[in-house]
Each structure stands twice: as C-alpha cells, then as structure tokens.
Amino acid sequence: MDYAATTSESLSLVVQQANREDLDWFIAIHFNAGGGQGVEVYTYEGRQYQDAIDVCNNISSVLGIPNRGVKCGTGLYVIKRTKAKSMLIEVCFVDSDDADKYLSV
C-alpha cells in the first residue's frame, strides 16, 4: 500500500487486497526490534507449517543468527484476518548485531 492515514487503515487495506486474490500464502516480512536476536515466524495458532519451519531454518543458517521458531500470531491483524494461510516473518532484530549480519550477506 502506498498511502494510508493510520496504521489500522494500512493493515486493513493490505488484508483487503490479499483477500481479493487466490493465494497459496500471504507473507509479510518485517524486521524486529526490542533487544532480542534471531529469526521468528508467526502463523495462525502457531501452526507448524513446513514452509514456515523452512523459512526459519534457512534465514537462521544464512545469517548465522538464532532460530526462534514458529510462534502463535493469532492476535496479529494480518494473520488473523487473511483468508489464505499466512506467515509474518521477523527476519532479524534491527537493534542488535543481527542487523550487521543481515547487511553483510
């Protein structure tokens, strides 16, 4: 989405667009913050989809950062409201040395 007045509006527009499409997956890619380290993937009810597990394993391996695993993202707007299977990928923590590893790849 190019423009939205609020975060809520932006999330709503993204979900509306996703739900208009016949998707195998809806994937959102983010960078985490908060002093942690590693990659994690959020799915509905923390479902352990092989694709989500593979994303964690591959990012962890390539960047050399901890694999925090697949977690419950049911409370996250885009996970909860998209019709397709969905995952929100938190690639790394931008406020740790994860970011340096990400930038060096």
N, C-alpha and C positions, 0 to 999 in steps of 0.2 A: 504494500500500500504506500502510495506516495505522500498522502496527507491525511491526517485526522486531527481533530481538535483536542482529543484526550486519549489516554492510553486505552480506556474502555472502548471508545469508538474504534480505535485501531484494531484491537483484538476482535471486536465484532465484525468488522469488515473482512479481516483475514479469514475468519471462520465462515462467513457467508460465501466468500469466494471458493474456499475449499469444498464446501458442501454443494456447490453448483457443479462440481466436477466428479467424474467417476474415477476415484483414486484408489490405488492399492495401498498407499501410505500417505499420510500427511506428516511432514517432517519440519520441525522448527529447530534452527541452530542458533544457540546462544553462547555467550561467554559468561561464566560465573564470576562472582565476587563474594568476599566475606571471609577471606583468610584461610580457605582450605586449599587442598591440592587434588588434582586428578580430574578424570572424566566421569560423568554420570549421565544416564539416560532415564527420562521419566516416561512411563506408559500408563494407560488406564489400569487402575488397580495393581500396578506394579507387575503386570503380566510379563513373563519371561520369554518374550518372543525371541526366536533365534536371531533375527535381524538386529534387534536391539542389543542382544548379548554380543554379537559380532562387532557392532559399532564400538561398543566399549572396549572390547579386546583390541581391535585394530588401532583406535586412537591412542590407547594406553601404550601399546607396543611401539608405534611410530614416534610418539612424543617422549616416551620414557617417563611417563607420569603414572601415578596410581590409578587403578581401575576401581572406581567407587560403585560400579554395578548399575543394575536396572532397579529403579525405585518407583514407588507409587506417586503418580502425578495426577490422580483423580481430581484433586482440587484446583488444578491449573486450568484456566479458561479454555485454551485451545485443545487440551487433552480431553476435557470433559464434553466439549460441545461439537467437535468434528465427528462426522459420520464414519469416516474412514478410520482404520487403525492409525494410531498416531504415536509419535515419539518426539519428545523435546530433548535435544542433545545439548548438554552443557559441556562444551569442548574442553575447557580448562578454566582455571581461575586467573583472571587478569591482574589480580593484586598479589600474586605470588610468583615464584620463579617459573611456574608453569608457562607464563606468558613468554619468557625468554626462550623456552624450549619450543614453543609454538612458532615464534618468529624466526627461529634458526632452521626450521625444516624447509 
